Amino acid sequence: MDTLKIAQNQKVKFRDSIYTITHVLNLERVILRNDYTGDKLRATIAELEPIDAPQIRSESSIPLEGFTSEQWNAAEEKLAIIQPLMNPEENRTSDDVAKVASENNVASSTIYRWLSFYESTGRLSSLVRSGRKDKGNSRIDSDSEELITDVIENYYLTSKKVTIAKAYDHLSLQAKRSKITTPSKQTFIRRIKSLKKVKLAEHREGKQESRTKYSGAPGKYDEAKFPLSVVQIDHTPVDLMFVDEESRESIGRAWLTVAICVFSRMVHGYYLTFEAPSAMSVGQCLINSILPKEQWLQEREVESTWPIWGLMSNLHADNGKDFRSKSLDLSCQEYGVNINWRPLGRADFGGHIERLLGTFNKDIHALEGTTFSNVQQKGRYQSEQRAIFTLGEFDKWLCTYITNIYHQSHHSTIKMSPLQKLEEGYLGTDDLLGVGLPDRILDEARLRMDFLPVTYRTVQRHGIEIDYIRYYSTAITKWIGEKNPDPTAPKGKFVVKRDPRNINKVYFLDPEINEYLEIPCVNRGAPSMTLWELKEINKKLTDNSVSNIDQDVIFKAREDLIRIEESAKKKTKHARRKSSRIKEAKKSIKREQVSSTPSKKVKAQETQIEDDLFSVEIEPFDDLRGSD
């Protein structure tokens, strides 16, 4: 099972026994009833496990890059059809399903099957057609597919506002003239229904009308009606000078990527690094946001709770190149996250995250070693001489600050603490029906792989080459000199993923078995290297007019740099900073490897309780007041 649902009457495994959730007490604890003995006990959500997984369709385990564009389009059509039945604020009835089935000319059983596939995984790929013998080919020929796209974009999506029927007549006429097989009318209708309303409005009514109709007023975010309905993400340089772990001498500033739930103002997740903002930073921040955070808190030895996890409905991000990557687009599409790129001049798309980052840096200014926000504020303050925090120490400070202060402090706009607002949104109040807790994603390794950067390469006799580094394993021998059988692969190349924090191996997507294979560097004795180190080495070699650059030259240069850095790390800030960057990259990968393995469960509170819910003592949140 890919996710664990936390809801009343949901069956779960707890300490190797099957229980039923009878009550969700708060964001951390539930009441369980043993299905065999009838006994009840209280347990933390972090201790719950899924019961034996049902048979999930094999397509859900295929890597994202293993699907063709036609398969994605077909899956999106199905998702568009069942989307109205997945409103968290409404209860779905059999009449609702029958109505949707009738409107789309499919059987109710088919609608239920699609709902089951999607809701059991939360992934778009679960709706890819199963049992196909023509894997990799479209259900309709490519010429018909291109014709549908052309008619929709150049005839239907225009200010003429033609009807669907008229657009299909135009499609049929064009098909006959071009001697192309005419797609069925139902296929054409489903393709149009899969279009987002905002896109229809932009093309048929104009951008201004679309903005008025589908965008909330600046700063209000009327669409953020429940937790994680809208999440904003952005980067900021931390207004603090950091020191090296060993020498305790200044090495410069770091970057912070933060995601915030607009509804509750809870910090959904963050990523702290010495590296400049990139799609990698965004991906790591989203991974931290989506996954439960018990392990994250334990690693930083922070005694607190951070009860926000799960997939966001909409992600608002800046339109800069550091946010955009094919892997990010595919991953968000796969997990049902709608990315809203921030248009030029639209401050309402980023106001909440910018205010949050401003609040963070304002409190950081009280720390030793702060750089403040500008020269006037800094005055004669000597930031480097006063610096005391390593990146790891500040990471712990930031985690403690977010969970113990910010989340529990009164916020003037929502008139309560973010933690209280989150609980209201999930569990409800006397006047408001909560939407329930989100599913907890269990396959952490798959999630991390999905968000890694992707590139495309051929397989040669020496293996796969990226940035002069060669990777080889006998597992890819059969693909030497061959083209990727996937017809959508660019120039017949293969999908390869690489973690920038450790480029000594890559992950090759085998199109035959649709699984990633770990392929090591040919030079097994090569020193561990990050992508940022490799770029610096290649730049130096180019600047020095070194010809015939290959991996042997690169690794020799790396070893020379290590010796130089060891002797100079106590003399220059650049060398100390570079050393810290490498250490932090290795630490973050090690933490991921640990968190991907089963951890010891926190001891449950096995207090026997009465059947009456009112016999359970529930502690209210304290109303702590602080800065907004």
MARDRENMAR-801390 format. One record per residue (C-alpha): z, y, x; residue in one letter. Coordinates in steps of 0.05 Angstrom, whole numbers, padded with zeros to 5 digits, always signed. Each point is the difference from the previous one (the first is absolute). Example, Ala and Ser with C-alpha at 12.3 -4.5 7.8 and 13.67 -1.06 7.14 Angstrom:
BEGIN
+00156-00090+00246a
-00013+00069+00027s
! end
This chain:
BEGIN
+00000+00000+00000m
-00019+00068+00027d
+00053+00041-00037t
+00069-00008-00029l
+00010+00030-00069k
+00069+00029-00014i
+00009+00004-00075a
+00043-00028-00057q
-00015-00073-00017n
-00038-00009+00066q
+00015-00067+00034k
+00017+00004+00074v
+00028-00043+00056k
+00069+00016+00027f
+00033-00044+00052r
-00048-00058-00015d
+00016+00000-00074s
-00040+00028-00059i
+00029+00059-00037y
-00022+00047-00055t
+00011+00075+00007i
+00041+00021-00060t
+00012+00073+00019h
-00025+00049+00052v
+00063+00039+00016l
-00030+00052+00046n
-00050+00008+00056l
+00037-00051+00044e
+00035-00052-00043r
-00015-00047-00057v
+00038-00050-00043i
-00024-00072+00003l
+00010-00060-00045r
-00004-00069+00030n
-00051-00038-00042d
+00037-00066+00011y
+00074+00018-00008t
-00006+00065-00039g
+00047+00034+00049d
-00012+00073+00015k
+00008+00038+00064l
-00019+00066+00031r
-00050+00003+00058a
-00039+00051+00040t
-00075+00006-00012i
-00011-00012+00075a
+00027-00071-00007e
-00048-00022-00054l
-00060-00044+00015e
-00060-00022-00042p
+00002-00069-00030i
-00055-00050+00019d
-00065+00039+00001a
-00052-00015-00053p
-00070-00016+00020q
-00029+00067+00020i
-00075+00005+00004r
-00026-00009+00071s
-00038+00066-00001e
+00066+00038+00002s
+00011-00024+00071s
-00068+00019+00026i
+00002+00060+00048p
-00025+00065-00031l
-00061+00004+00045e
-00021-00069-00024g
-00026+00026-00067f
-00068+00030-00014t
-00009+00068-00034s
-00028-00037-00061e
+00063-00042-00005q
+00043+00063+00004w
-00042+00033-00055n
+00008-00060-00046a
+00075-00001+00012a
+00005+00074-00013e
-00036-00009-00066e
+00052-00052-00022k
+00057+00044+00023l
-00028+00058-00040a
-00002-00043-00062i
+00072-00025+00005i
+00029+00066+00026q
+00019+00026-00070p
+00042-00063-00010l
+00043+00012+00061m
+00034+00065-00021n
+00073-00006+00024p
+00023+00044-00057e
-00028-00044-00055e
+00010-00072-00022n
-00064-00041-00002r
-00014-00038-00064t
-00051-00054-00018s
-00035+00051-00045d
-00008+00046+00060d
-00032-00056+00040v
-00046-00020-00057a
-00023+00073-00008k
-00017+00006+00074v
-00035-00067-00001a
-00042+00020-00061s
-00019+00068+00031e
-00025-00034+00063n
-00032-00061-00033n
+00044-00051+00037v
+00049-00053-00026a
+00074+00017-00006s
+00014-00060+00044s
-00042+00032+00054t
+00040+00065-00005i
+00066-00039+00005y
-00027-00038+00061r
-00019+00065+00035w
+00067+00030-00016l
+00035-00062+00027s
-00041+00001+00065f
+00013+00074+00013y
+00072+00004-00022e
+00019-00061+00041s
-00026+00031+00065t
-00008+00074-00012g
-00066-00005+00039r
-00070+00020-00020l
-00028-00060+00037s
+00034-00047-00050s
-00053+00022-00050l
-00058-00022+00044v
-00039-00053-00036r
+00027-00070+00016s
-00037-00065+00012g
-00065+00032+00022r
-00049-00043+00037k
-00042+00060+00021d
+00057+00034+00038k
-00023+00064+00032g
-00056+00012-00050n
+00001+00048-00059s
+00000-00026-00072r
-00063+00041-00009i
-00053+00011+00052d
+00008+00058+00048s
-00060+00039-00029d
+00033-00001-00069s
+00066+00021+00031e
-00033+00059+00035e
-00035+00020-00065l
+00065+00001-00039i
+00032+00044+00053t
-00060+00047+00001d
-00002+00009-00076v
+00075+00012-00005i
+00002+00051+00057e
-00065+00037-00014n
-00008-00006-00076y
+00066-00015-00034y
+00046+00042+00044l
-00035+00065-00014t
+00014+00062-00042s
-00050-00026-00052k
+00057-00046-00025k
-00047-00055-00023v
+00029-00057-00040t
+00011-00069+00030i
-00054-00028-00046a
-00051+00051+00023k
+00019-00012+00072a
-00012-00075-00009y
-00067+00013-00033d
-00018+00040+00062h
+00024-00057+00044l
-00043-00050-00037s
-00061+00044+00006l
+00010+00009+00075q
+00011-00075+00009a
-00066-00016-00035k
-00039+00052+00040r
+00029-00027+00065s
-00007-00072-00021k
+00075-00012+00010i
+00041-00047-00043t
+00034+00042-00053t
+00076-00006+00003p
+00035-00016-00065s
+00025+00058-00042k
+00072-00027+00004q
-00003+00000+00076t
-00024+00073-00001f
+00055+00020-00049i
+00054-00033+00041r
-00024+00036+00063r
+00004+00067-00035i
+00069-00016-00029k
+00025-00015+00071s
-00013+00073+00019l
+00061+00043+00004k
+00007+00053-00054k
+00008+00056+00050v
-00067-00019+00032k
-00035+00000-00067l
+00029+00068-00016a
-00020+00030+00067e
-00073-00021-00007h
-00009+00010-00075r
+00045+00060-00013e
+00010+00033+00067g
+00056+00001+00052k
+00038+00057-00032q
+00002-00034-00068e
+00019-00066+00034s
+00057+00034+00038r
+00026+00032-00064t
-00004-00065-00038k
+00027-00049+00051y
+00042+00040+00049s
+00071+00024-00013g
+00020+00072+00011a
+00013+00016+00074p
+00069-00024+00021g
+00017-00033-00067k
-00033-00068+00007y
+00001-00018-00073d
-00032-00067+00018e
+00062-00021+00040a
+00033-00028-00062k
+00035-00060+00033f
+00020-00023+00070p
-00057-00010+00049l
-00052+00026-00050s
-00016+00052+00053v
+00017-00003+00074v
-00017+00054+00050q
-00008-00014+00075i
-00006+00047+00059d
+00015+00009+00074h
+00043+00051+00037t
+00020+00010+00073p
+00076-00008+00006v
+00033+00065+00021d
+00039-00036+00054l
-00007-00016+00074m
+00012-00073+00017f
+00027-00032+00064v
-00019-00064+00037d
+00046-00060-00012e
+00014-00011+00075e
-00002+00068+00033s
+00023+00039-00062r
-00049+00054+00021e
-00044+00038-00049s
-00067-00032-00018i
-00025+00044-00058g
-00006-00002-00075r
-00018-00056-00049a
-00039-00005-00065w
+00029-00020-00068l
-00042-00027-00058t
+00037+00000-00067v
-00016-00023-00071a
+00038+00028-00060i
+00004-00024-00072c
-00015+00063-00040v
+00036-00023-00063f
+00067-00013+00033s
-00008+00039+00066r
+00023-00064+00036m
-00028-00011+00069v
-00044-00061-00011h
-00009-00014+00075g
-00012+00031+00069y
-00029-00015+00068y
+00024+00033+00065l
-00042-00002+00064t
-00019+00038+00062f
-00074-00011-00017e
-00041+00054-00034a
-00013-00009-00075p
-00051-00054-00015s
-00020-00050-00054a
+00047-00048+00037m
+00058+00047-00015s
-00019+00003-00073v
-00006-00076-00004g
+00068-00011+00033q
+00033+00051-00046c
-00030-00033-00062l
+00024-00069+00024i
+00071+00027+00008n
-00006+00033-00069s
-00025-00062-00037i
+00047-00052+00030l
+00075-00007-00016p
+00043+00034+00052k
+00061-00044+00011e
-00028-00025+00067q
-00020+00071+00020w
+00072+00024-00011l
+00029-00060+00038q
-00045+00012+00060e
+00025+00072+00005r
+00073-00020-00015e
+00003+00049-00057v
+00053-00016-00052e
-00033+00024-00063s
-00050-00019-00054t
-00072+00020-00010w
-00020-00031-00067p
-00072+00022-00006i
-00058-00047+00013w
-00066-00020-00032g
-00071+00024-00008l
-00015+00071-00022m
-00051+00013-00055s
-00029+00063+00032n
+00002+00022+00073l
-00011+00073+00014h
-00021+00012+00072a
-00033+00053+00043d
-00075-00006+00009n
+00005+00001+00076g
-00033-00054+00044k
+00070-00025+00020d
+00009-00025-00072f
-00068-00031-00011r
-00021-00070+00022s
-00037-00058-00031k
+00060-00045+00006s
+00044+00051-00037l
-00052+00008-00055d
-00008-00076-00008l
+00074-00014+00001s
+00017+00053-00052c
-00057-00026-00043q
+00026-00071+00008e
+00071+00016-00020y
-00019+00045-00058g
+00018+00066+00034v
-00044+00059-00021n
-00010+00048+00059i
-00006+00074-00018n
-00026+00039+00059w
+00026+00071+00003r
-00056+00050-00017p
-00006+00064+00040l
+00046+00053-00028g
+00038-00046-00047r
+00072+00011+00022a
+00025-00037-00062d
-00023-00065+00033f
+00050+00005+00056g
+00055+00048-00021g
+00056-00052-00007h
-00011-00034+00066i
-00007+00066+00037e
+00066+00025-00030r
+00034-00065+00019l
-00025+00004+00072l
+00024+00072+00002g
+00069-00021-00024t
+00002-00055+00054f
-00018+00047+00056n
+00049+00053-00025k
+00057-00050+00008d
-00029-00025+00066i
+00006+00072+00026h
+00076-00011+00002a
-00008-00056+00052l
+00005+00007+00075e
-00069+00007+00031g
-00034+00031-00060t
-00064+00039+00011t
+00009+00038-00066f
-00063+00018-00040s
-00023+00060+00041n
+00013+00041+00062v
+00039+00053-00038q
+00050-00052-00026q
+00006-00033+00068k
+00016+00063+00039g
+00030-00018+00067r
+00022-00069-00022y
-00019-00051+00054q
-00024-00060-00040s
-00016-00046+00058e
+00066+00012+00035q
+00038-00012-00065r
-00038-00062-00021a
+00044-00062-00012i
-00037-00047-00048f
-00044-00059+00019t
-00052-00018-00052l
+00041-00061-00021g
+00064+00041-00007e
-00035+00052-00043f
-00031-00056-00041d
+00070-00023-00018k
+00022+00072-00013w
-00059+00012-00046l
+00010-00065-00038c
+00074+00017-00010t
-00018+00071-00022y
-00051-00023-00051i
+00043-00055-00031t
+00069+00030+00003n
-00013+00074-00009i
-00069+00018-00027y
-00005-00056-00052h
+00070+00014-00026q
-00002+00076-00001s
-00012+00042-00062h
-00072+00023-00006h
-00009+00065-00039s
-00068-00018-00030t
+00018-00068-00029i
+00073+00023-00012k
+00030-00062+00031m
-00004-00041+00064s
-00065-00038+00017p
+00039-00065-00004l
+00024+00016-00071q
-00070+00020-00021k
-00030-00064+00027l
+00051-00042-00038e
-00014+00038-00064e
-00075-00012+00008g
+00008-00074+00012y
+00059-00019-00045l
-00004+00055-00052g
+00052+00043-00036t
+00025+00007-00071d
-00061+00043-00015d
-00051-00028+00048l
-00028-00070+00007l
-00004-00023+00072g
-00063-00033+00028v
+00039-00055+00036g
+00004-00017+00074l
-00065-00010+00038p
-00020-00067+00029d
+00021-00014+00071r
-00058-00021+00046i
+00019-00063+00037l
-00059-00012+00047d
+00018+00053+00052e
-00047-00028+00053a
-00060+00005-00047r
+00018+00071-00019l
+00004+00021+00074r
-00067-00033+00016m
-00034+00035-00058d
+00019+00068+00027f
-00022-00011+00072l
-00062+00039+00023p
-00066-00038-00005v
-00061+00000+00044t
-00064-00042+00003y
-00025-00040+00060r
-00049-00056+00019t
+00022-00064+00035v
-00033-00008+00068q
+00006-00055+00054r
+00058+00038+00031h
+00033+00009-00069g
+00015+00065-00036i
+00001+00065+00038e
+00035+00064-00023i
+00008+00061+00046d
-00020-00044+00061y
+00055-00051-00016i
-00024-00071-00014r
+00033-00050-00047y
-00016-00073-00005y
+00022-00065-00032s
-00035-00066-00013t
+00011+00014-00074a
-00057+00051+00001i
-00049-00041+00042t
-00042-00019-00061k
-00014+00073-00014w
-00029+00017+00068i
-00067+00034-00010g
+00005-00010-00075e
-00001+00053-00055k
+00055+00007-00052n
-00025-00038-00061p
+00031+00053-00045d
-00061+00040-00023p
+00042+00064-00005t
+00024-00003+00073a
-00029+00059+00039p
-00056-00025+00045k
+00026-00071-00007g
+00063+00016+00040k
+00068-00033-00010f
+00065+00031-00024v
+00052+00010+00056v
+00069+00032-00006k
+00043+00025+00057r
+00071+00027+00001d
-00001+00065+00041p
+00070-00015+00025r
-00022-00064+00034n
-00074-00008+00017i
+00010-00065+00040n
-00025-00038-00061k
-00045+00011-00061v
-00006-00033-00068y
-00069-00028-00016f
-00020-00013-00072l
-00035-00067-00002d
-00050+00007-00058p
-00003-00075-00010e
+00074-00011-00015i
+00016+00072-00018n
+00061+00003+00044e
+00020+00043+00059y
+00003-00036+00068l
+00042+00028+00057e
-00046+00008+00061i
+00035+00016+00066p
-00026+00043+00057c
-00041-00039+00051v
+00047+00024+00055n
+00063-00037-00021r
+00040+00031+00056g
-00018+00071-00018a
+00058+00049-00010p
+00017+00018-00072s
-00038+00062-00020m
-00004+00047-00059t
-00065+00032-00026l
+00025+00068+00022w
+00009-00025+00071e
-00069-00030+00000l
-00032+00065-00023k
+00036+00038+00055e
-00022-00050+00053i
-00073+00002-00024n
+00002+00076+00001k
+00026+00001+00071k
-00051-00050+00024l
-00056+00041-00032t
+00026+00065+00029d
+00002-00032+00068n
-00073-00022-00008s
+00017-00073+00004v
-00062-00041-00016s
-00005-00069-00030n
+00066+00004-00037i
+00024-00069-00024d
+00066-00032-00018q
+00016-00019+00073d
-00007+00073+00020v
+00043+00021-00059i
+00056-00050+00013f
+00001+00018+00074k
+00006+00074-00019a
+00056-00019-00048r
+00039-00035+00054e
-00010+00059+00047d
+00025+00047-00054l
+00062-00043-00011i
+00018+00005+00073r
-00012+00075+00000i
+00040+00010-00064e
+00059-00040+00027e
+00006+00046+00060s
-00014+00064-00039a
+00035-00012-00067k
+00062+00039+00023k
-00042+00058+00025k
-00048+00018-00056t
+00008+00007-00075k
-00070-00029-00013h
+00016-00066+00035a
+00067-00006-00036r
-00033+00014-00067r
-00055-00051+00013k
+00052-00052+00018s
+00038+00014-00064s
-00064-00006-00042r
-00012-00070+00028i
+00072-00022-00011k
-00001+00024-00072e
-00066-00035-00015a
+00029-00066+00026k
+00065+00009-00038k
-00036+00013-00066s
-00042-00063+00006i
+00062-00041+00018k
+00037+00027-00061r
-00059-00021-00044e
+00000-00070+00028q
+00074-00006-00014v
-00005+00028-00070s
-00057-00048-00017s
+00047-00059+00012t
+00053-00021-00051p
+00064+00040+00011s
+00071-00019-00017k
+00017+00017-00072k
+00055+00049-00014v
+00060-00036-00030k
-00003+00004-00076a
+00056+00024-00045q
+00010-00065-00037e
+00051+00029-00048t
-00003-00037-00065q
-00011+00047-00059i
+00004-00001-00075e
-00062-00003-00044d
+00014+00070-00026d
-00037+00050+00044l
+00054+00052-00012f
+00050-00043+00039s
-00040+00017+00063v
+00027+00058+00040e
-00058+00044+00021i
+00014+00055+00051e
-00034+00067-00017p
-00036+00042+00052f
+00042+00056+00030d
-00029+00069-00013d
-00005+00025+00071l
-00024+00071+00007r
-00043+00023+00057g
-00064+00036+00018s
-00061-00012-00043d
! end
